[in-house]
Amino acid sequence: MNPNHKPIQSFKIVQFIITIYRQRMTRILLPLAVLAFIIWEAGRELKSFNLARMLHELRRMDAAFLIEIGLFSLAAVAAMSAYDYVIRHHFKLQVKPGTTFRYAWIANTFNNVFGFAGFTGAGLRTVLYKKSGVPLGVITSAVVFLSPIVITGLSLLAWGAIIHLYPVQPVVDAHPWLHWALWGMALYLPLFLTLQRSKRYAKWFNKGEGRLSWSTISASIGASLLEWLLAGLTFAWIGSYLLHELPISAVFGIYVIAAIAGLISLAPGGVGAFDIIALLGLQLAGANPDRALAVLLVFRVFYFIIPWLIGLVLAALEMIPRNERLSQLAETGWDYSLNAWQKVWGWPGQFRFLADLGVWALGKLVLISGVVLLLSAATPGLLYRLRFAEHLLSLPVMRLSHEISVIIGIMLVVLSHGISLRIRRALRLTLILLLAGAIFTFIKGLDFEEALFLLFVALMLWISRSRFYRVSAPLNRHNIFIWGGLSLLVTGAYFMIGAGSNTPFMRHLHAKVHLDFFMNRSDYGVTAVFSLILAWVFLTVYFFLRPQRIIGNLPDTQELNKLKEFLDRQGGNLVSHMLFLGDKYLYWTKNEEVVIPYARSRDKLIVLGDPLGSKEHVSKAIQEFQRFADRYALTAVFYQASPEYLSIYHENGYRFFKLGEEALVPLESFTLTGKSNQALRSAKNRFDREGYSFEMIQPPLESSLMEELRHISNIWLDGRKEKGYSLGWFKEPYLQLAPIALLKDPEGKVIAFATMAPAYDHGRTVSIDLMRHLPDTPNGTMDYLFTRVIEWAKENGYTTFNLGMAPLSQVGQSEKALREEKLARLVFQYGGHFYGFQGLRRFKDKFKPQWEPRYLAYPASVFLPILTLDLVYLVSKRSD
């Protein structure tokens, strides 16, 4: 054998893995690379920001201005509906004007926040317009038509910057690469017009019907210009209010160049690139850095976040016709009923992804609530409120309220994860903390804005309380590390902001207030450390020192007897006998017509084989089991699924990965005659001639024989751990349930044995299970043992003998196979150093079996490589 062969094989596998994920990583890394370049370019100018002073600027904003800019921002977002009115007219969509506006608001606000190069808005428009009866082909054409239009307005604004209608020169001169970005965006408009008016290319954009009319082009460009112009005016108005020293035209120009940078970055909402270029531009124009940061924050909240929250509510209301809400809720199988608020607002969703998105948004609102409490505690309140509070409350009470607010803020940050996971216990505690946080943040400095926000979030949670149905969720080191790190991060941010707010400048602003109210740096440090410790101690006590939440109990003798009666009555499959090992949970459906055996590995419930029972009830049983798993935030996966049930799995949302093939020997045609069977015939004749004997022992087994078999098993293992889950292991009660084949040498000593596993199909199929032999057995021992076992099965009336599965056999052979299956093929070909895949296939091929595929059925949300590791862990762990 070539000594370089294995390195070459390993290189091929690694090369294939790199090919699989190269495109995916490129999509992730490209925006990050653009953002990193911008940060590196602007790094020196971004060192002078003081977050504490920025927060102080926000507190000083006039309420009347906030109302005005809020209304103007909503009007600016509403103007984006012009896109949908254009496609409604152009494609003659039979959709009412009011419905068009609602669809536009939902799609545009979600696209503003999540972006992804417009795919979010395109996907939502497809779902919404299809709901109104618009054919999918028309929707697709409309989306394709709309995609190149969106940035034409920004291209027009780029020309305005080039001809100096508004100044952008300082920031462009500071970073010359922005010259290319500006001119590239400006040239997009003439390119767009050229393609639209060209007979050759216009059909790509216009359903194959040729060039667009000038009226349609003008309306399209006008809609885009209206979007970008009003967004820029919103930004400029906020900037002119907070940055009195800058004219509105200068702020508008900075918005244009920042929007171009954000578009190039491909990040959702331009987050990162837009903000950094805008901060840099405002600072170069002479703005105070802290006020510039406040401009960005206010713009993000009023133009992005608030409209999106409105869009979230509209989406929840839009997705379900009222007369279908109750029936569709019942189909989910969740054990709750609608409360009065939900009947009014129509909270349950027809499309599950929007329902999940709603709960995800609530989780982020809780996270924001925790951050708001920490920021409020880290920065001193307004002067007149502090002076008034001194007359109403004692300083110790205000100090205590401050510290309790910090503790609650940290806990809310951690609990936001539980809210996103719909955990009922997390909801209860979060509601209590939000109410308490509203009280204490008001007491510490009469901060009624923060208190009202917390009460609003509490109200939204209370309205949505029926969505929280989960009993618990998996807790692993990964989650603890992430959320522990996040709580540490926000606590550190509280300390840094609080310590920064204690500067002479900030204390001078509040000189007329009792100076004992302000804490020094060490006070903030002590509060941060003790608050973090107390928050985690309380959460640990609340979630861990409670009655244990378990997903089930391993079957006892009584339940295994119940299973035996069920299999005798309903029938089983090739892996049913494994259930009597007692290491798998048994999920009985409510009517006990189907039983599903499963084991848990991390956040997955992995079912062994197909559900057992009448096939007509299997689909509903899978749905019931999925809901059971979902109550604990777990995912149901089916391991070694047979082809017979694939259509049922597919109907219930599963994808498939081929695990290998099962070797099924048809006993009616099995024979040792003929040239192709000469090797088996020769092995049988040689062992018979040399005095070896075969015997099939029926249970119960004598204790002396059991000890002899245990001795052979221990020698065969040679210190290795037993496998588990889908493989049998040496367990005396288990071995007493089925016949055992013995191979004895001429002196009558047992040198090898194999256990049988009935398929509970009324005596038609039997499988080989546990196989063990001594190390000094002669060549051909297993050939002889398998041959005699197959002959015994044929003599005793069985029709099929199962030799077991050949993992990864015949996987990924087609050029159109999945990438993961092609990788599995390489492992099958070159993985013999670790596991004899090809050798196992060749050995079983000796017996002329019929090969039947076996699959892994898994939801699309599961990442297959991680699932594979979970399966390896489950099979490889030490059995009981």
N, C-alpha and C positions, 0 to 999 in steps of 0.2 A: 504493500500500500504506500502511496506517495505520502511522505511525512508532511508535505505542505497542503495536503488535501483538506484537512479540518480547518485551518485558518482561512482557506479560500471559501469553504462552505459558510463559515461564520460571517465572513465579509459580505457574502451574498445576502444573508438574512438581514444584517444590519443595514446594508444598502437599500433593501426593499422597505424596511421600516422608515428610513429617512425619506424615501420617495412618497410613502403614504401620507406623511404629515407635513411635507414641505409646503404644499399649497395652503394648508390650514394655518401654519405658523406665519406664512407670508402675509395673510390677511390680518393677522393679529399684530405682527411686528411693524408693518409699514406705517400705520398711524402713530405707533409709539416712536418709531424712528423720526418721523417728521416733528412730533412734539418734542422729543429730546433735542433735536437740532435747534428748534426755536428757543427752548429753555437755555441751551448753551450759548446761543447768540445773545440772549437778553439777560444773561446771568448777572452781570455786574449792576445793571440798573434795578434789579429786583431785590436788593439787599436792604433797602431803607424802609420797608414797610413795618408798621407797628400795628398789630392786630387790635390791641386794646384801644388805641386811639381811633381806629376805624370803627369799632363797635360803639364808641362814644359818639361819633358823628351820626351813626344810624339812630341812636336814641334821641338826638336833637331834632330829627326831622319833624316837620309840621304835619299834623293830622290831615289838614285840608289838602296839602300837596299829595299825600299818600292816596287820598280818595280820587283826586283828579288824575294822577298818573295811573292809578288802577283802572279807571274807566277808559282812559285813552289806550292803555295796553290791551284791554278786552276788545276795543274797537279795531285796533291794529290786527289782532289775531282773527277777528271776525272777517276782516277784509280778505284774508287768505281764501275764503270760500269762493272768491271769484274764479279760481281754477276750476272748481267743480261746476260752476254755472257755465263756463266755457265748454267743458266736455259734455255737459247736459244738452246744450244747444247743438253742438257739433255732431254728437252721436245720437241725437234725438232720443234721449233716455226718458222713459215714461216714469219719472220720479217727481214728486211734488216739490215745489221750491223750498218749503219749510224742511222737508226731509233731506233735501240736498244740503241745506245749511247745516243740519245736525251731523250728517255724514262727514261734511267738510271739517267741521270743528273737531270731531273725534280723530279723524285721520291726521289732520295737520298738527294738533297739539301733541299727539303721541309721536309723530314724526319729529317734531321739534325737540322732544326730550330724548328719544331713543335713536332716531336718525338711521344709522347704518345705510348710508348712501341712498336714502329714500325707500328702502325695502319695507320699513315699518308702515309708512303711509300707503304704499302700494298694496301691501297685504291686507290692511284694514279696509281699504276701499273695495277690494275684491270681495271680502266677506260681507260688507254692508250692502253694496249694490246687488250682489247675488241674492241677498235676503229680500230685496224689493222686486225680484223677478227679472233682473237684467241678465241676459245670457252670458255665460262665462267668456265666450269669444269676444263679445262686445266690451266687457270689462277689461280684458287683457289688452285689447286695442287701445282703449282709453288710457290705461296706465302707461303703455308704451308711448302714446301720443304726448302724455303729460310730462314724462321724464326729462326730455331735453329742453322743455319750456322753462322749468323752474328757475334756472340761473340766468335767464336772459335779462331779467331786471337788474341783477347785480352787475351784469356786463355793461348795461347802460350807465349804472352809477360809476363803474370803473372809468368809462369815458369822461364822466363829469370830473373825476379826480385828475385825469390826464390833462384836461383843458383848464384846470385850476378853478373850477367852480367852488371847491372847498379844499382846504390845504391838507395834504398828506405828506408833504416833502420831508419834514423832519424825521419821521419814523422810517420813511423809505431810504433816505440818505444814510441813516444810522445802520440799516441792514440792507445792503444792495440787492440781496436775493428777492426782496419784495418788489423790485422793479420788474423782474421777470414774471412774478405772480400777477402783478397789476396788468401788464400788457397781455399776458396770456388770457386773463379773464376778459379784458376789453375786446380781444380778437374773437372771442367765442360768438358774439352776436352776429358779426358779418358772416362767420362760418355757418351759423345756424340758418340765416336767411338764404345763403347760397344753396345749402342742402335742401331747404324746404321749397325753393323755387326751381330746383333742378328736376326735370322729368325722370332722370335716372335714379336719384336718391330719395325723392319725396315719397315714393310708394313704400319705403321702409317705415316711414313715420305716419302714414295716412291710410292704413288698411288696404294698401295696394291700389288706391283710387287716384293717385297722382298728386299734383301740386295743390297746396292749400290756397284758399282765397286770401287776398290781402286783409279782408275784414277779420277773418279767423286769426291770422297771424298777428294783426294789430291787437285784437282782444287778448290773445295769449300773452304777448309781451306786456300789454298793459296790466294784466293780472299779476304777472311776476314783478313788474316795477312797483305796483301798489304794495305788494308784500314787503319788499326790501326797503322801500321808501318809508313806510310807516314804522317798520321795525327800527330803522335808523333814527327816525324822529323821536321814537320812544327813548332810545338810548341817549340822544342828544338833549332831550328835555330833562332827563334825570341828571345828565352831566352838567347842564347849565345851571340847574338848581343847586347842586352840591359844590360845583366848581365855579364860583362867581367870577373868577378871573379869566375864564375861557369863553369865547363867543360860541354860539350854538353851531355855526358853520364848521369851526375847528373840531368840535366833538363829533359832528356828523361825518367828517372826512376820516377821522380815526375809526369810526364804526365801519366804514366801507372797507378800509384796508385790513382791519381785523376780521371782518366777515370773509374776505377772500382767503386769508390765512386759515381760518377755521374750516372752510370748504375744502381746501387742499388737504388738510389733515385727515379727512374722512371720519373724524371722531363724532360720536352722537352729539348733536347740538353744537358742534365745533368746540366742545369742552376742552380746555387746555390751550390750544393754539389761539383761539379767538381771545380768550381772557388775557393771555400773556402779551399778545400784540397790543390789545386795547390798553392794558396797564402801562406798557412801555410807551405807547403813543401819548397817552394823557400825561405821563410824567415828563416826557420830552417837551411837551407843549407848555410846561410850567406848572402843572397841577400838583397839589400836595399828594404824596403817595397814598396816605391813609384814606383821604377822600376819594381818590381814584378807585381804590379797592371797594369802597362803599358804593360807588356808582355801579360797578359790575354786579355786586351782590343784589342791589335793588332791581337792576335790570333782569337778572336771572329769576328772581322771585316773581316779579310782576308780568314778565313777558313769557316765561316758560312754565314755572311751577303752578301758579294759580290757574291759568287757562287749562293746564293739563289735568288738574284735580277736577275742574268742571267737566272736562272731556271724559274723565274716568266715570263720573256719575252718569253722564249722558250715555256712555257705552253700556253701563250696567242696565239702564232703563231701555235702551234701544234693542238689545239683543234678544229680548223675549217678548213675543206677543202676550198680552195680559192673560188671555184665556188658556195659555199653555203653561203658565208658571207653576201652578200647583202640581200638575201631572208630571212635569219634567223634574221637579224637585223630588217627587216620590220615586222616580226612576233612578235617582242617584243612590237611593238606599240609605241615606243618612237618617239617623233616628232623631229628627227634630221637626218642628212645625213652624210655620211662618208666624212672626209676631206682628202686631199692628203696624209698626213702622215699616216692616218689610212689605206688607200688603200695599201700603201707600206708595213706597218708592220702587217696588218691583225688584228687590235686590238680587234674587237668585238669577244666574245667567244661563242662557241657552248654550253658549259656547264656553267650554270649561276653561279655556286659556284666559278669557276675560275675567272669569270668576277668580282664578288664581292670581291674575294680575291685580285685582282689587285688594285681595288679602296681602299680596306683596307690598302694595302701596301703603296699606295700613301699617305694616311692619316698618316701613321707612318713615312714616309719620311718627311712630313711637320713637324710632331712633333720633329723629330730628327733635322731638320733645325732650329727650335726654340731653342732647347737645344744647338746646335752648336754655334749659335749667342751669347747665354748667357755665355757659357764657354769661347768663344773667347774674350768676353768683360771682363770676370772676371780674365783672366790671361794676364800678360804683353806679348807683342810680342817679336820676336827675336831681339837681340841686333843690328845687322847690319841694319835691316829694320827700327827700331825706329830712329836710327841715320840718316838714309837717309830721313825718313819722316819729321824729324825736319827741314831739308833744303827745303822741298817742301811745307809743310803745316804749318799753324800757330797752336799753342797749343790750342786755343779756338775752332778751327774747329775740331781738333782731339777729344777734350773732348766732343763736341756736337755730333759728330758721334758716340762716345762711348755710350752716353746716348740714342740716337735714336736707336742704335742697341739693347739695352736692351729692350726698348719698343716694337720693332718689334719682338724680340725673344719671349716675353711673349704672344703677340697676335698670333703668329704662333702656339704656343703650344695649345691655346684655339681653333683656327680655324681648327686644324687637325681633330677635331671631325666632323666639318661640311664637311670637305673633305671626310672622311670615309662615310658620309651619302649622298654624291653626290649632295650637295646643290649648285646650280649654283651661287648664290650670294656669298657664301663663296669662291668659286673658283676665282671669279673676284678679291676679296680683297686679297686673298692669293698670286695670281700672282703679284699684285702690291707690296705687302710687300716683297716677295722674291727678286724682282728686286731692290727695295730700300735697303733691307738688304745687298745684294751683294755690292752695291755702298758704303754704310756707313761702313761696316766691312772692306772694302779695304782702305777707307780713314783713319780710326782710327789707322791703323798700318800696312798697306800694306799686309794684310792677304789675299793673293790671293787664297789660298787653300779653305778657307771657302767661299769666293766669288764664286769660280768655282762650289763648291758643291751646293750652293743656286741656281745658274743659271741652273745647271743640273736638280735639282728638278723642277724648273720653266718650263724647257723644257718638262720634262715628263708630267707635268700637262697640258701644252698647247697641246701636242700631244693627250692627253686623254680628251680634253675638252668636246667632245660630250657625254661622259659618265655622265656628270653632268647635269641632267635633272630636279632635284627636285626643286620645288618652295620654299619650306620651310620644317621644321621638328618641331615636338612637343618640346616645351620648358617647362620643369617642374622643380620642386625644386630639384629632384634627380640629373638631369644633371647639374644644376647650382651649386649644392653642390660639385659634383665630379670635374668639370672643374675649378670651383673657387678654390677648394682645391689644385688641381694640379698646377694651376698658382701660387698660394701662395707657394707651395713646391719648384718649380723651381726658384722662385724669392729668396726664402730663401737660396737655394743652391748657387745661384749667389753671394749673400752677403757673405756666409761662405767661398766660394772659393776665392772670391776677397779679403776679409779681410785676408785670409791665405796667399795669394800671396804677401801681403805687409810686409812680415817678413824681418828682416835684411838680411837673406840669399838671398832672391830674389832681394832685392834692391842692394846687393853687386854685383850680376850678371850683373846689369844694371847701374853700377856706372858711366859709361861714357856717360850716357844719362841724359838729363835735369831732375832733380829730381821732378820738378813740374808736370811732366807727371803722376807720380804715385799718386794715391789717398790713403788717409788714411781710417781707418775703418769707421769713421763717414761719409765720402764722399760716400763710397759704400752703407751704410745704407740709406742715403738720396736718392741716385739714385734708389735703390731697391724699396723704398716706393713710390716715385713719379712715377716711371715707371709703377708699378703695377696699381696705381690709374688711370693714363692717359690711359693705355692700355684698362682697363675695361670701362672707360668713352667713349673712341672712339668706342669700339665694341658695347656698349649699344646704342649709337647714331646711328651707322650704321645699326644695325639690328632691332631696335625698332622704331625709328623715321622715318618710311617709310610708304608708303601706306599699309594698313592692308591686310595681306594675309589670306583670309577666305576660307574654303572648300565649302561654299555654303550659300544660304539664305533659311530660313524657308519659307514654301509655304504661299503665300498670297491667298486671296479669288479667284483671277483669276486662280492660279495654282491648287487650290483645285477643282474648277469647271472643269478644264482640266482633273484632276485625275478622277473625277466622270464620265466624258464621256468615258475615257479610260477603267474604270472598267465595265461600262455598255456594252462596245463593246468587250473587251478582256476577261472579267471575273476576279474574284479576289480569295481570299482565306479566311481562318477563322479569320485572323487578319487584313484584309484590312480596315475594318471600323475604326480601331484605327488611321489610317493615317489622318482622318479628325479632330483629336485633334490639328493638326498643330504643333506638337512638334518634328516631324521627317523631316529630309531633304529628298528630292526626287531627285534621280539621274536618269535622262532620258538618255538612250543610244542615240548614234548619229542619228540613224534612228527612234528613239522614238517608237520602237516596244516592248521595255521592260522598266519597271520602277523599281528601287530598292530603297526602303525606309530604311533610316539608321539614327542613332544618333551617336554622338562621345562620347567616354569615354577614357580619357587620350590619348594613342597612338593607339587607335583602332576605326574603323568604324564598328559599330555593326548593322547588317541588321536585321529587324524584319520580320521573316517568309521567304518564298521563293520569288525570284524575280517574278514580275507580268508581264504577257504577254505570248506570244506563247512559248511553251516549246522548240521548235526547235531552238529558238534564245537565250535561257537562257545561254548556255555555253559560247557563245561569249560575252554575256552581262556581265557575271561574270568576264571574262578576262579583259574586258574594265574597269569594276569597280575596279578590282585589280590594274590596271595601274593608274587609277585615285587616288586611295589611296596611291600608292607608290610614286606619285609625291610629296606628303606631308609627306613622311616617316611614313605612317600609315599602319595598317594591317586591312584587311577586314575579318570580322567574321560574320557568319550567325546563328541567334538565333531562335530556334523553327523551324528548318528545318524538312520537312516532308520526309517520306521514299521514296516517288515518285521521289525525286530529288537527292537522295544520290549518285547515280552513276555519276551524273553530277558534284557534289561537289568533289567526289573522283578523277575524271579525271582532276580537276583543283587544286589538291594538298592538299585537306583537310582531316583532321582526324575528328573523331566523338566521342562525349560524349552524352550518353542518358540523357536527362533532365527529362523525365517523360513520362506520357501518357495522351492523350486527350480523354475525354469521349464523344463519339458520339452515341446518341440514335437513332436507326432506328424507325421512327415514324409509319411505316406501321405495325410493330409488337408490338407497345407499347399498353399495356392494363393494367387496374387496377384489372381485374378479376384474380382469382387463389389465392392459399394459399400464394405464395411467395410475392404477392403484398398486403397482408392484412394490413400492417402498413400504406402504402400510402392511401389505400382505406379508412381506419378508420379515418385518419387525414382529408381527404377531406370531408367525411360524417359529422364529428364532427364540422368542421368550417362552413359547409353549414347549419347544423342544428342550430348552435348558431347565425346565422344571419350575418356572415362575407361574403363579396362580392368581386368578382374579376372583374377587368375592364382593357381592353387594350386601351390606349389612343393613337391616331394617331397624329403626329405633323401637324401643329404648336400647342404648348402648351400655354395656357393662363398664363399671368404673375402671377396671384394669385396662380395657381397651382405650378408654378415654385418656388415661394417663399416658399410654403408649403414643397415641396420636398427638397429645400435647408435647411430648418429647420431640417428635418429628417436626412439629410446627416451630418449636423454639430453635431447633438447629437450623431449619430453613430460614428463619428470620435473621439469625446471626446478629442479634442485637438491634436490628432495625425496628422502627415503630410499625405497628399495624396501620394499614390504610383504613378508611372509614367511609361512611355515607353511602356511596354507590357500590362498595365492595364489601363482601362478607369478611368477618374475622373470626378468630378462634374464641368462641364463647360457648361454654358447655350447654346451657339451656337451648341455645340456638341450634347447635349441632344435633340435638336430640329430636328435632322436628322433621327430619327428612333422611332418606337413605344415604349411606356413605359407601363409596367404592374403595376397596382395599386392593393393593398390589403387594403380594408376598413373594419373597425370594424362595429358592428351593428348600431352605431350612424352616420355612413357615414364618419368618420374621417380616413384619410390615415395613416396606421401604418407601411407600408412597400411598397417598389417599386423595380422594376428591369427594366433596360433598355435593349433593344434588339440591336443586331449587325448583320446586313445582311452580307452574305458572297459574295455577288455579283456574284452568280453562277446561275443566271436566276431563282431565287426563290426556289431553292432546299434546301438550308441550312440556318439556322439562329442560332445565338449564344446568350447566356445570357452574359451581360456585367457588368454593375454597379449594385450592390445589396446593399440596405440599409434598415434598419428597426429600430423602436424605441426599447429602452431597455426593456420595460415592456410588450412586445408581448408574447402571450401564447406559450407554447411548441408546436412544430410542425408547426410553422408559415412558415418556409422556405420550409418544405415538401409540404405544401398546395400550396404555391406560385409557386414552381417549377412544381408541378403536373398540375396546371391550365395553366401555360405558355406552357407546352408541349402539352396539349390538344388543346390549341389555335393554336399552330403551325401546328398540325395535321389537324385541321379543315380548315386551310387556305392554304392547299396544299403543305406544306413543306414536304420533305422526311427525313430530318436529323435534329436533334436538338443537338447543341454542348453545353455541360455542362462545358466546360473549362478543363484545364489541372490539373492533380494530380502530383505535382512536386516529382521527385525521385521515382515514383511508378514503380515497377518491374525493378529496376536498380541494376546491379551487382548480379543477382541471380545465374548465372553460376559460376562454379569453375574456369573457364578459363577467366572470365571477367577481364577487366582492373583493376588495383589496385585502380585507382581513382573512378571507379564505385563501387568497393567493399566498399570503404570508404563512398560513397554516400548511399549505402544500410544501413550502420550503422547509418548514420544521419537520414535516413527515419525511422529506427526502434526505435532509442533512442532520436530523436530530438523533440519529441512531446512537451517537456517542453517549447521550443521556438516557434515552429510552428507545427500545428496539421496535419502533413503529413498523418498519417494513418487514422485519423478521417476524413479528406477530401476525401480520397479514399473510405472509408466505406460509407460516405454520398452519393457520386455519384453512388456507386454500387447499391443503392436502385432502380435506374431507369433502370437497366439492359442495360448499354451502351456497345458498342463495343469500346475497348481500342486501340487507334492508337498511336504509339510511336512518340516522338518529340526529336530532336537532336540538339546539338550544334556542328556546323561545324567550325573548326579552323585550321590554318596552323600548321605544325609540329614545327615551330620556336617559337610558342607562349607557354608560361609556363602556364599550365591549372589553377593552384591555383591563380595566379595573374589575369588571365582572369575572374575567378569566382568573385574575389573581384571587378573588373571593372563592371561586370554585376550587382552585388548587389548595387553598388553605382549608377549605371544608373537607376535601377528600383526604388530605395529608395529615390532618390533626390526629392526635392520639385518641383511639377509641376507648370506651369504657370496658 
